[in-house]
Amino acid sequence: MNANQKIAGAIGAGVLIIGGALWFKSKEAQASLPSVSLVQAVETVLAANPGTAAVDVTLERENNMLVWEVELDNNLEVYMNANTNQIVKTEQNGNFADIPFLGEWMPI
């Protein structure tokens, strides 16, 4: 193999490696975009929790799943799958000041 063939082979390998890395990066970026919009997520959560209002909404990764976390004015946190628009978890956001022992030493 002469020097020109080695150079051509090295350039070809470099192009394949860089092209593969760019393809993988673009697929990774597409996977992190939700198919459910913020507005759709809030509407679904409010329909499931009548009489409440959303006070904060964030897009998070929870258990390797993209979710909308919708915090409601009744201290409920509702997690919704950002691709299927299904509620996957609901948590009561605790207020540590309500616990007698913790309320004494936790800053409010």
Secondary structure, DSSP 4 states (H G I P E B T S, - for coil): --HHHHHHHHHHHHHHHHHHHHHHHHHHHHHTS-SS-HHHHHHHHHHHSTT--EEEEEEEEETTEEEEEEEETTSEEEEEETTT--EEEEEE---GGGSHHHHHHS--
